[in-house]
Amino acid sequence: MKFCPTIFINYKNLFKHLHQKGYKGIMGMEHGNAKGGKEGELAVIAAYRQEDTFL
């Protein structure tokens, strides 16, 4: 299945909205690594941390 690369989901707003509604589960983002190796893994972790700053 191919996905449209132009679709943008504002995860920070989505996570904030769900948090405000009382959701207490685990959420994740659909993604791939833009860079290879350890650098790519660290970039993914940084992206998750950035989106978690809505509190």
Distance bins in CASP14 RR format, pairs under 12 A and 6 or more apart:
PFRMAT RR
TARGET T0000
AUTHOR 0000-0000-0000
RMODE 2
METHOD distances of the structure
MODEL  1
3 9 0 0 0 0 0 1 0 0 0 0 0
3 30 0 0 0 0 1 0 0 0 0 0 0
3 31 0 0 0 0 0 1 0 0 0 0 0
3 32 0 0 0 0 0 1 0 0 0 0 0
5 32 0 0 0 0 0 1 0 0 0 0 0
7 30 0 0 0 0 0 1 0 0 0 0 0
8 14 0 0 0 0 0 1 0 0 0 0 0
8 29 0 0 0 0 0 1 0 0 0 0 0
9 15 0 0 0 0 0 1 0 0 0 0 0
9 17 0 0 0 0 0 1 0 0 0 0 0
9 27 0 0 0 0 0 1 0 0 0 0 0
9 28 0 0 0 0 0 1 0 0 0 0 0
9 29 1 0 0 1 0 0 0 0 0 0 0
9 30 0 0 0 0 1 0 0 0 0 0 0
9 31 0 0 0 0 0 1 0 0 0 0 0
9 51 0 0 0 0 0 1 0 0 0 0 0
10 16 0 0 0 0 1 0 0 0 0 0 0
10 17 0 0 0 0 1 0 0 0 0 0 0
10 29 0 0 0 0 0 1 0 0 0 0 0
10 51 0 0 0 0 1 0 0 0 0 0 0
10 54 0 0 0 0 0 1 0 0 0 0 0
11 17 0 0 0 0 0 1 0 0 0 0 0
11 18 0 0 0 0 0 1 0 0 0 0 0
11 19 0 0 0 0 0 1 0 0 0 0 0
11 27 0 0 0 0 1 0 0 0 0 0 0
11 28 1 0 0 1 0 0 0 0 0 0 0
11 29 1 0 1 0 0 0 0 0 0 0 0
11 30 0 0 0 0 1 0 0 0 0 0 0
11 31 0 0 0 0 1 0 0 0 0 0 0
11 47 0 0 0 0 1 0 0 0 0 0 0
11 48 0 0 0 0 1 0 0 0 0 0 0
11 50 0 0 0 0 1 0 0 0 0 0 0
11 51 1 0 1 0 0 0 0 0 0 0 0
11 52 0 0 0 0 1 0 0 0 0 0 0
11 53 0 0 0 0 0 1 0 0 0 0 0
11 54 0 0 0 0 1 0 0 0 0 0 0
12 18 0 0 0 0 0 1 0 0 0 0 0
12 19 0 0 0 0 0 1 0 0 0 0 0
12 27 0 0 0 0 0 1 0 0 0 0 0
12 29 0 0 0 0 0 1 0 0 0 0 0
12 47 0 0 0 0 0 1 0 0 0 0 0
12 48 0 0 0 0 0 1 0 0 0 0 0
12 49 0 0 0 0 0 1 0 0 0 0 0
12 50 1 0 0 1 0 0 0 0 0 0 0
12 51 1 0 1 0 0 0 0 0 0 0 0
12 52 0 0 0 0 1 0 0 0 0 0 0
12 53 1 0 0 1 0 0 0 0 0 0 0
12 54 1 0 1 0 0 0 0 0 0 0 0
12 55 0 0 0 0 0 1 0 0 0 0 0
13 19 0 0 0 0 0 1 0 0 0 0 0
13 20 0 0 0 0 0 1 0 0 0 0 0
13 51 0 0 0 0 1 0 0 0 0 0 0
13 53 0 0 0 0 0 1 0 0 0 0 0
13 54 1 0 0 1 0 0 0 0 0 0 0
14 20 0 0 0 0 0 1 0 0 0 0 0
14 21 0 0 0 0 0 1 0 0 0 0 0
14 23 0 0 0 0 0 1 0 0 0 0 0
14 27 0 0 0 0 1 0 0 0 0 0 0
14 28 0 0 0 0 1 0 0 0 0 0 0
14 29 0 0 0 0 1 0 0 0 0 0 0
14 30 0 0 0 0 0 1 0 0 0 0 0
14 51 0 0 0 0 1 0 0 0 0 0 0
14 52 0 0 0 0 0 1 0 0 0 0 0
14 54 0 0 0 0 1 0 0 0 0 0 0
15 21 0 0 0 0 0 1 0 0 0 0 0
15 22 0 0 0 0 0 1 0 0 0 0 0
15 23 0 0 0 0 1 0 0 0 0 0 0
15 25 0 0 0 0 0 1 0 0 0 0 0
15 26 0 0 0 0 0 1 0 0 0 0 0
15 27 1 0 0 1 0 0 0 0 0 0 0
15 28 0 0 0 0 1 0 0 0 0 0 0
15 29 0 0 0 0 1 0 0 0 0 0 0
15 48 0 0 0 0 0 1 0 0 0 0 0
15 50 0 0 0 0 0 1 0 0 0 0 0
15 51 1 0 0 1 0 0 0 0 0 0 0
15 52 1 0 0 1 0 0 0 0 0 0 0
15 53 0 0 0 0 1 0 0 0 0 0 0
15 54 1 0 1 0 0 0 0 0 0 0 0
15 55 0 0 0 0 1 0 0 0 0 0 0
16 22 0 0 0 0 0 1 0 0 0 0 0
16 23 0 0 0 0 0 1 0 0 0 0 0
16 27 0 0 0 0 0 1 0 0 0 0 0
16 51 0 0 0 0 1 0 0 0 0 0 0
16 52 0 0 0 0 0 1 0 0 0 0 0
16 53 0 0 0 0 1 0 0 0 0 0 0
16 54 1 1 0 0 0 0 0 0 0 0 0
16 55 0 0 0 0 1 0 0 0 0 0 0
17 23 0 0 0 0 1 0 0 0 0 0 0
17 27 0 0 0 0 0 1 0 0 0 0 0
17 54 0 0 0 0 1 0 0 0 0 0 0
18 24 0 0 0 0 1 0 0 0 0 0 0
18 25 0 0 0 0 1 0 0 0 0 0 0
18 26 0 0 0 0 0 1 0 0 0 0 0
18 27 1 0 0 1 0 0 0 0 0 0 0
18 28 0 0 0 0 0 1 0 0 0 0 0
18 54 0 0 0 0 1 0 0 0 0 0 0
19 25 0 0 0 0 1 0 0 0 0 0 0
19 27 0 0 0 0 1 0 0 0 0 0 0
19 51 0 0 0 0 0 1 0 0 0 0 0
19 52 0 0 0 0 0 1 0 0 0 0 0
19 53 0 0 0 0 0 1 0 0 0 0 0
19 54 1 0 0 1 0 0 0 0 0 0 0
19 55 1 0 0 1 0 0 0 0 0 0 0
20 54 0 0 0 0 1 0 0 0 0 0 0
20 55 0 0 0 0 0 1 0 0 0 0 0
26 48 0 0 0 0 0 1 0 0 0 0 0
26 52 0 0 0 0 0 1 0 0 0 0 0
27 48 0 0 0 0 0 1 0 0 0 0 0
27 51 0 0 0 0 1 0 0 0 0 0 0
27 52 0 0 0 0 1 0 0 0 0 0 0
27 54 0 0 0 0 0 1 0 0 0 0 0
28 44 0 0 0 0 0 1 0 0 0 0 0
28 47 0 0 0 0 0 1 0 0 0 0 0
28 48 1 0 0 1 0 0 0 0 0 0 0
28 51 0 0 0 0 1 0 0 0 0 0 0
28 52 0 0 0 0 0 1 0 0 0 0 0
29 44 0 0 0 0 1 0 0 0 0 0 0
29 45 0 0 0 0 0 1 0 0 0 0 0
29 47 1 0 0 1 0 0 0 0 0 0 0
29 48 1 0 0 1 0 0 0 0 0 0 0
29 49 0 0 0 0 0 1 0 0 0 0 0
29 50 0 0 0 0 0 1 0 0 0 0 0
29 51 1 0 0 1 0 0 0 0 0 0 0
29 52 0 0 0 0 0 1 0 0 0 0 0
30 44 0 0 0 0 0 1 0 0 0 0 0
30 47 0 0 0 0 0 1 0 0 0 0 0
31 40 0 0 0 0 0 1 0 0 0 0 0
31 41 0 0 0 0 0 1 0 0 0 0 0
31 43 0 0 0 0 1 0 0 0 0 0 0
31 44 1 0 0 1 0 0 0 0 0 0 0
31 45 0 0 0 0 0 1 0 0 0 0 0
31 46 0 0 0 0 0 1 0 0 0 0 0
31 47 1 0 0 1 0 0 0 0 0 0 0
31 48 0 0 0 0 1 0 0 0 0 0 0
31 51 0 0 0 0 0 1 0 0 0 0 0
32 40 0 0 0 0 1 0 0 0 0 0 0
32 41 0 0 0 0 0 1 0 0 0 0 0
32 43 0 0 0 0 1 0 0 0 0 0 0
32 44 1 0 0 1 0 0 0 0 0 0 0
32 47 0 0 0 0 1 0 0 0 0 0 0
33 39 0 0 0 0 1 0 0 0 0 0 0
33 40 1 0 1 0 0 0 0 0 0 0 0
33 41 1 0 0 1 0 0 0 0 0 0 0
33 42 0 0 0 0 1 0 0 0 0 0 0
33 43 1 0 0 1 0 0 0 0 0 0 0
33 44 1 0 1 0 0 0 0 0 0 0 0
33 45 0 0 0 0 0 1 0 0 0 0 0
33 46 0 0 0 0 0 1 0 0 0 0 0
33 47 0 0 0 0 0 1 0 0 0 0 0
34 40 1 0 0 1 0 0 0 0 0 0 0
34 41 0 0 0 0 0 1 0 0 0 0 0
34 42 0 0 0 0 0 1 0 0 0 0 0
34 43 1 0 0 1 0 0 0 0 0 0 0
34 44 0 0 0 0 1 0 0 0 0 0 0
34 46 0 0 0 0 0 1 0 0 0 0 0
34 47 0 0 0 0 1 0 0 0 0 0 0
35 41 0 0 0 0 1 0 0 0 0 0 0
35 42 0 0 0 0 1 0 0 0 0 0 0
35 43 1 0 1 0 0 0 0 0 0 0 0
35 44 0 0 0 0 1 0 0 0 0 0 0
35 46 0 0 0 0 0 1 0 0 0 0 0
35 47 0 0 0 0 0 1 0 0 0 0 0
36 42 0 0 0 0 0 1 0 0 0 0 0
36 43 0 0 0 0 1 0 0 0 0 0 0
36 44 0 0 0 0 0 1 0 0 0 0 0
37 43 0 0 0 0 1 0 0 0 0 0 0
37 44 0 0 0 0 0 1 0 0 0 0 0
38 44 0 0 0 0 0 1 0 0 0 0 0
38 45 0 0 0 0 0 1 0 0 0 0 0
39 45 0 0 0 0 0 1 0 0 0 0 0
39 46 0 0 0 0 0 1 0 0 0 0 0
40 46 0 0 0 0 1 0 0 0 0 0 0
40 47 0 0 0 0 1 0 0 0 0 0 0
41 47 0 0 0 0 0 1 0 0 0 0 0
41 48 0 0 0 0 0 1 0 0 0 0 0
42 48 0 0 0 0 0 1 0 0 0 0 0
42 49 0 0 0 0 0 1 0 0 0 0 0
43 49 0 0 0 0 0 1 0 0 0 0 0
43 50 0 0 0 0 0 1 0 0 0 0 0
44 50 0 0 0 0 0 1 0 0 0 0 0
44 51 0 0 0 0 0 1 0 0 0 0 0
45 51 0 0 0 0 0 1 0 0 0 0 0
45 52 0 0 0 0 0 1 0 0 0 0 0
46 52 0 0 0 0 0 1 0 0 0 0 0
46 53 0 0 0 0 0 1 0 0 0 0 0
47 53 0 0 0 0 0 1 0 0 0 0 0
END
